[in-house]
Each structure stands twice: as C-alpha cells, then as structure tokens.
Amino acid sequence: GGSDDGGVARAIPLAKALLKRGATVTEDDPEAKDALKAALPQVGVAADLRKGLAHAYVCIVHNDWSRWGNVTASDFAGMRRTVVVDGRRILDREKMEGVRLVVRGG
C-alpha cells in the first residue's frame, strides 16, 4: 500500500483523460479502489499487478509505493507492449531490461 488522498486525486483526472480517449483503464491500488470506483465506475480493479497488466499497452506508475522498488521486467511480461511510464522515478532501472521505460516526474 502507501496511497493517500493525493494519490487518488492524481489518479482520477488521469483515468478520466484516458477513458475520454477510448482507453480501457484498470487500476491496482487496494487503498484507493473504493474512491476511484465511486468517481469512475468504468475503471476496472485488478486482483494484482500481473493480472492488471495482462494485455495492457502501457503501465503508468503514479504512486510511490515501496513495492515498486522490487518490481522487475518479468512483472510486465504479460503486456501487449512493455511500455512503462514511471511518473515517480521509483522503478529500479537496472531491473527493467527489455521494458521501454519512460521516466517522468519526481
């Protein structure tokens, strides 16, 4: 975990923008799921990271959960395209070989 109201506040406009463009949005944030589902019922909730990424085109990391430091390229293996946007600069770049990593934010 590790989400807070700020994380939900960032997630909602991001999800809205993606939905408006026709994207299917799935989230993996057990602490924010109720608030996100209340605001945007069309957002899917993943049972875990790998299930949430199955067949995804992009993964956007927008919270600073400590667990992101343990994620490796193999966690993204089920994606259609392994494009990961690290908006918190939290992913270990050395563990991301084979992933198209776009680092933003801070």
N, C-alpha and C positions, 0 to 999 in steps of 0.2 A: 504494500500500500504506500501511502505517502501523499495522496491527493489532498487538496484543500479547496476552499471555495474559489481561490484564484485559478486553480486548475480547471474546475468546472466552467468558470467564467471564460476561460480561453477556449475550452472545448466546444461550447455551444456555438459561437459565431463561426468557428472553423467548420464544424459539422454542417451548419446551415449553408455556408458558402459551397461546400462540396455537394450537398444534396441539390441545391439550386442548379448546379451544373450537370446534374443527372447521375452523380456517383452513388454507389451503394456504400453506406458508412456502417462500420462495425467498430465498437469500442471494447477495450479490455481494461476497465478501471472499476473494480468492485466497489470502491468507496464512492465513486461519482455516478454509478449507473442509475440510481433512482432519480437524481436530479436531472441527468441527461435524458432519461426516458420520459420524464414528466414534460420536459421542454420540447423534445423531439421524439415522439413515439416511433417514428420510422427508422430510428437508429437501432441496429442490431447489437446484441450483447454477446460477446464471445465467452465461452467457458474457460478458455485460457489463451495465452499468446499465440501458440501454434495454430489452434483452431481458428482464431480470429484472423490470422494471416493467410489461411488456406485460400488459394486462388486470388489473392489480392494483387493489385498492380503497384500499390505504394503503401508504405507504413510511415506514419508521422508520429514521432516521439515528441510530445509536448509537455511532459511532466518530468520531474527529476527523481523518480523512484530509484532507490539504491539498487534494485534488482536489474536495472538496465546495464549496470556495470558488469554483470555476469552473462549477458546475452552474447551469443556467438553467431557467426554467419549461418550455422546449421539451423538456428531457430527461425530463419527466414526462408528455408529451403522449399516450403510449400507454396511460395508466392508465384504468380504468373511471371512477374518481373520483380527482381530483387532490388527495388529502389526504396531506400530508407532515408527519410528526412529527419535528421537529428536536430530538433529545434532547441535542445537544452545542452548540447555539447557534452552528453553524458556517456555515449557509447564508446567502448574501447576500440579505437581504430585498428589496432593490431589483430583483433578478433573478427574483423569484418571482411576478410579476404573473400572476393567473389561477389560482394554486395556493392551496388552502386550507392555510395554513401554521400549524401548532400548535407553538409553541416551548416547550420544557421543558428542565430540567436545566441543565448548565453545565460 
